[in-house]
Amino acid sequence: MEISCVTRTSAAEDQTAMMFVALELSKSRWLVAVYSPIADKISCHGIAGGDSSALLALIGRYRRQAEEHLKRPIRVFSCYEAGYDGFWLHRLLRANGIENHVMDPASLPVDRRARRVKTDRVDLDALLRALMAWRRGEPQVCRMVRVPSLEEEDRRRQTRERARLIRERTQHINRIKGLLMTQGIRTFMPAPRDWRERLAKLHTGDGRDIPRALKAEIERECERLQLVMDMIRKVEAERDAAHDNAGQVGMLTRLSGIAAISAHVLVNEVFYRAFANRREVAAYCGLTSSPYNSGAMIRDQGISRAGNRRARSTAVELAWLWLRYQPESRLSRWFHERVGQTRGRFKRIMIVALARKLMVALWCYLATGIVPEGAAVKA
């Protein structure tokens, strides 16, 4: 999820009549709060979940009433919290002339009492008032999500699907090995395609044949494993056949230590968008510090982890690979000068710092074409 903090309004916008709409979305019911410029109150309505036609009709009715009363056009601003509904509703509202925003729910301030009142109506009022304050030019009241384009959102599917399939493959392999371990079999590899012939020749640790029900269960697990591996190969073939962002992927894979898989993840998750400075790059990956400074208590709480978790995990993995394959680079020397022979927790902390510097260096490399200092380039 990407956060945008651009909230400035011009003097001309301040004089424009505006109507505000907030949506509380659920599977069965949508709550809609409307603040019209001709009424000094918030009206709340309920419609069936997913009924976008009723939502557009409701907003259109309030807009026509305000335009007839004020004799001038009305700008409609709406918002809803980022969640399971995704961005289809955002695109629909934008296509119908409604300036919609998707709000980061974690950025909304909440009551810190031990037992705070929480209802859909209370949340809806807070959402609407946050939108109104954000439009007035108060950027700290909440944060809005940067909605990706359809092409950008679709490109992520392949790398994310592959990651899920890899986890599923590991689960099947561990399950098969665990079942065989209970019978004293330790060397069976379920991934090769000749697993059926090798399974038929196996015997338990005490020389018996594998029990019938257990063998049938292992065969089904192996069949599922082969299906998952076929899916992984298909996803990788589709990814390699696509030429979207091929230039950025090619630039990253020129550097030793960065393979095609990590390059695709970084391009699809991070470097497809523009950043204003290095702080935005680090914040998007959740690699910025979280200081706690109150009264006499001063300490660092570690990295924020508030950004893209896929980008953050890939950055940390690349930091370890960078030390191995780019030992003469400036970043590797920086790391070794501070860590030396130290092991344990301090080294793990410093690898996260190296990951932050590496992401900034790769961002500069893709933007300017200047190779990071001392980095080796593949032939």
Buried (B, 14 or more C-beta within 10 A) or exposed (E): BBBBEEBEEEEEEEEEBBBBBBBBBEEEBBBBBBBBBBEEEBEBEEBEEBEBEBBBEBBBEBBEBBBEBEEEEBBBBBBBBBEEBEBEBBBBBBEBEBBBBBBBBEBBEEEEEEEEEEEBEEBBBBBBBBBBBBBEEEBEBBBBBBBBEEEBEEBBEBBBBBBEBEEBBEBBBEBBBEBBEEBEBEEBEBEEEEBEEEBEEBEBEEEEEBEEEBBEBBBEBBEBBBEBBEBBEEBBEEBEEEEBBEEBBEBBBBBBBBEBBBBBBBBBBBBBEEBEEBEBBBBBBBBBEEEEEEEEEEEEEEBBEBBBEBBBBBBBBBBEBBBEBBBEBBBBBBBEEEBEEEEEEEBEBBBBBBBBBBBBBBBBBBEEEEBBEEBBEEE
